[in-house]
């Protein structure tokens, strides 16, 4: 695990999509508005997994607990051959939470995830101010499938946490709620959806847009659902 030291950091954004891109792609939710306002937050120190939880690590959890909810793409309870160090995917929020509890850890809050990704200075990407193709398994130029968690060494945050920009999106502890000071009446806000952070490999769709590559971007999903490009990592307070 990696120490994320105590201190202030910049969370959220004040960006606005003046072109109403969401209407052009058939999406209901405007870009950026659920990430308002940009603000400074103080967090106590904590530790975060350097890498996303892997198939091999998750398999140990299953074996020790006789846990019966196996990732959907594992055949006969076995992960794909050669994918030991790929991030585990197709796990619900509840399964990710259960793994962290077993490990005496917890899923990160949105604040903890974003500080680990952006550092104290509010970088828009883990590595700096500009998006650079090839640094992460994300977008059209990515592998369009999971890769070993060590495959993209340049996808590294100021605290040397790896893979926060790409490979798979990650479950967080939090419900999808408005930030303090956000007055938007978003119909999906509430204790129905959990927040996903980061981007991941994509095969098609609106997640190729620049807006979803920022480290302040947030996505919501039903905690009972699972996806081929969603995994998780844990923190320890």
C-alpha positions as CSV (number, residue, x, y, z in Angstrom):
1,X,0.0,0.0,0.0
2,X,1.0,3.6,-0.5
3,X,0.8,6.4,2.1
4,X,-1.4,9.4,1.0
5,X,-0.3,12.0,3.6
6,X,-2.6,14.3,5.5
7,X,-3.3,17.7,4.0
8,X,-5.4,19.8,1.7
9,X,-6.2,19.0,-1.9
10,X,-8.4,20.3,-4.7
11,X,-11.5,18.3,-5.5
12,X,-14.0,18.7,-8.3
13,X,-14.1,21.2,-11.1
14,X,-15.9,24.3,-12.3
15,X,-15.6,23.3,-16.0
16,X,-18.7,23.8,-18.1
17,X,-19.6,22.1,-21.5
18,X,-20.7,25.1,-23.5
19,X,-21.4,22.9,-26.5
20,X,-24.0,20.6,-24.8
21,X,-22.0,17.6,-26.0
22,X,-24.3,15.2,-24.0
23,X,-27.2,16.1,-26.4
24,X,-25.1,15.2,-29.4
25,X,-24.3,11.7,-28.0
26,X,-27.8,11.0,-26.7
27,X,-26.9,11.2,-23.0
28,X,-29.3,12.7,-20.5
29,X,-26.7,14.1,-18.0
30,X,-24.7,17.2,-18.9
31,X,-21.0,16.9,-18.7
32,X,-19.1,18.2,-15.6
33,X,-22.1,19.6,-13.6
34,X,-22.3,16.8,-11.1
35,X,-18.6,17.5,-10.4
36,X,-19.2,21.1,-9.3
37,X,-18.0,23.1,-7.4
38,X,-14.2,23.0,-7.2
39,X,-13.2,23.3,-3.6
40,X,-10.4,22.6,-1.1
41,X,-10.7,19.7,1.3
42,X,-8.5,18.5,4.2
43,X,-8.1,14.8,4.6
44,X,-6.2,12.9,7.3
45,X,-3.5,10.5,6.0
46,X,-4.4,7.0,4.8
47,X,-3.0,4.1,2.8
48,X,-4.2,3.0,-0.6
49,X,-3.5,-0.1,-2.6
50,X,-0.8,0.7,-5.2
51,X,-2.6,-1.4,-7.7
52,X,-6.1,-2.6,-8.4
53,X,-7.1,-5.9,-6.8
54,X,-6.1,-8.7,-9.1
55,X,-7.8,-12.0,-10.1
56,X,-5.2,-13.8,-8.1
57,X,-5.9,-11.8,-4.9
58,X,-9.6,-12.1,-5.3
59,X,-9.3,-15.8,-5.8
60,X,-7.6,-16.1,-2.4
61,X,-10.5,-14.3,-0.8
62,X,-13.0,-16.7,-2.5
63,X,-11.1,-19.8,-1.4
64,X,-10.7,-18.7,2.2
65,X,-14.4,-17.8,2.6
66,X,-16.1,-20.3,0.3
67,X,-17.7,-17.2,-1.2
68,X,-20.1,-18.4,-3.9
69,X,-20.5,-15.2,-6.0
70,X,-17.8,-15.8,-8.6
71,X,-17.1,-13.1,-11.3
72,X,-19.4,-13.8,-14.2
73,X,-16.6,-14.5,-16.8
74,X,-14.8,-17.0,-14.7
75,X,-15.4,-20.5,-16.0
76,X,-16.1,-23.2,-13.4
77,X,-14.9,-20.8,-10.8
78,X,-11.5,-20.2,-12.4
79,X,-10.2,-16.9,-13.8
80,X,-9.0,-16.8,-17.4
81,X,-5.6,-18.5,-17.9
82,X,-2.7,-16.0,-17.8
83,X,-4.9,-13.3,-16.1
84,X,-3.5,-13.7,-12.6
85,X,-2.3,-10.1,-12.5
86,X,-5.2,-8.6,-14.4
87,X,-7.6,-6.5,-12.3
88,X,-10.6,-8.5,-11.1
89,X,-13.8,-7.4,-12.9
90,X,-17.4,-8.3,-13.1
91,X,-17.8,-7.9,-9.3
92,X,-20.6,-5.9,-7.8
93,X,-20.1,-3.1,-5.3
94,X,-21.2,-5.5,-2.5
95,X,-18.6,-8.1,-3.5
96,X,-15.8,-5.4,-3.7
97,X,-16.9,-4.2,-0.3
98,X,-16.8,-7.7,1.1
99,X,-13.3,-8.3,-0.2
100,X,-12.1,-5.1,1.5
101,X,-13.7,-6.1,4.8
102,X,-12.0,-9.5,4.6
103,X,-8.7,-7.8,4.1
104,X,-9.3,-5.4,7.1
105,X,-9.5,-2.5,4.7
106,X,-12.3,-0.4,3.1
107,X,-13.3,0.9,-0.3
108,X,-12.0,4.5,-0.7
109,X,-14.4,7.4,-0.5
110,X,-14.6,9.7,-3.5
111,X,-12.4,12.2,-1.7
112,X,-9.7,9.6,-0.9
113,X,-9.7,8.3,-4.4
114,X,-9.5,11.8,-6.0
115,X,-6.7,13.0,-3.7
116,X,-4.7,9.9,-4.5
117,X,-5.2,10.6,-8.2
118,X,-4.7,14.3,-8.4
119,X,-2.2,15.0,-5.6
120,X,-2.3,18.2,-3.4
121,X,-2.3,20.5,-6.5
122,X,-5.4,19.2,-8.2
123,X,-3.8,17.8,-11.3
124,X,-6.4,17.0,-14.0
125,X,-4.6,13.7,-14.8
126,X,-2.5,11.6,-12.4
127,X,0.8,12.3,-14.3
128,X,0.3,16.1,-15.0
129,X,-1.6,18.8,-16.8
130,X,-2.0,17.3,-20.2
131,X,-3.5,14.1,-21.4
132,X,-0.9,12.0,-23.2
133,X,-2.0,9.1,-25.3
134,X,-0.4,5.8,-24.4
135,X,0.2,6.6,-20.7
136,X,-2.9,4.6,-19.7
137,X,-5.1,1.8,-20.9
138,X,-7.9,4.1,-21.9
139,X,-9.6,5.5,-24.9
140,X,-9.4,4.6,-28.6
141,X,-5.6,4.1,-28.3
142,X,-5.9,1.7,-25.4
143,X,-5.9,-2.1,-25.4
144,X,-9.7,-2.3,-25.2
145,X,-9.3,-5.2,-22.7
146,X,-7.9,-5.6,-19.2
147,X,-4.1,-5.7,-18.9
148,X,-1.9,-6.7,-16.0
149,X,-1.9,-4.0,-13.3
150,X,1.8,-3.3,-14.0
151,X,1.4,-2.8,-17.7
152,X,1.3,1.0,-17.7
153,X,4.0,2.3,-15.4
154,X,3.5,5.9,-16.6
155,X,-0.1,5.8,-15.3
156,X,1.2,6.9,-12.0
157,X,-0.1,9.5,-9.6
158,X,1.9,12.0,-7.5
159,X,1.9,9.4,-4.7
160,X,2.9,6.6,-7.1
161,X,-0.5,5.0,-7.0
162,X,-0.8,3.1,-10.3
163,X,-3.6,2.7,-12.8
164,X,-6.0,5.4,-11.5
165,X,-6.5,6.8,-15.0
166,X,-7.2,3.6,-16.9
167,X,-7.4,-0.2,-17.2
168,X,-10.7,-0.5,-15.2
169,X,-13.1,1.9,-13.5
170,X,-13.2,1.5,-9.7
171,X,-16.0,1.2,-7.2
172,X,-15.9,3.8,-4.3
173,X,-17.6,3.7,-0.9
174,X,-19.9,6.6,-1.6
175,X,-23.5,7.0,-2.8
176,X,-24.0,9.2,-5.9
177,X,-24.9,12.5,-4.1
178,X,-24.3,16.2,-4.9
179,X,-21.2,17.8,-3.5
180,X,-21.5,20.4,-0.8
181,X,-22.5,23.6,-2.6
182,X,-23.9,21.9,-5.7
183,X,-27.5,22.9,-6.2
184,X,-28.2,20.9,-9.4
185,X,-31.4,18.9,-9.3
186,X,-29.9,15.7,-10.8
187,X,-32.6,13.0,-10.8
188,X,-30.1,10.2,-10.2
189,X,-28.7,11.8,-7.0
190,X,-29.6,9.7,-3.9
191,X,-28.9,6.5,-2.2
192,X,-29.5,4.3,-5.2
193,X,-26.3,4.4,-7.2
194,X,-22.7,4.1,-6.1
195,X,-19.9,6.2,-7.6
196,X,-17.3,4.8,-9.9
197,X,-14.0,6.6,-10.3
198,X,-11.4,6.7,-13.0
199,X,-11.8,5.5,-16.6
200,X,-11.0,2.1,-18.0
201,X,-10.6,0.2,-21.2
202,X,-13.5,0.8,-23.5
203,X,-14.7,-0.9,-26.7
204,X,-17.0,1.9,-27.8
205,X,-19.3,4.7,-26.5
206,X,-19.2,8.0,-24.8
207,X,-16.5,7.1,-22.3
208,X,-14.0,7.8,-25.2
209,X,-14.8,11.5,-24.6
210,X,-12.2,13.8,-23.1
211,X,-14.6,14.6,-20.2
212,X,-14.3,11.1,-18.8
213,X,-10.5,11.0,-18.8
214,X,-10.2,13.7,-16.1
215,X,-9.4,12.5,-12.6
216,X,-12.3,14.6,-11.2
217,X,-14.8,12.7,-13.4
218,X,-17.4,10.6,-11.7
219,X,-19.8,7.9,-12.9
220,X,-22.7,6.3,-11.1
221,X,-23.8,2.6,-11.2
222,X,-26.2,0.3,-9.4
223,X,-24.3,-1.5,-6.6
224,X,-25.9,-4.8,-7.7
225,X,-24.6,-4.6,-11.2
226,X,-21.2,-5.8,-12.6
227,X,-19.2,-4.8,-15.6
228,X,-16.3,-6.1,-17.7
229,X,-14.4,-2.9,-17.2
230,X,-15.1,-2.2,-13.5
231,X,-12.9,-3.3,-10.6
232,X,-11.7,-1.8,-7.3
233,X,-8.9,-1.2,-4.9
234,X,-8.9,-0.7,-1.1
235,X,-7.7,1.8,1.4
236,X,-6.7,1.6,5.1
237,X,-7.2,4.5,7.5
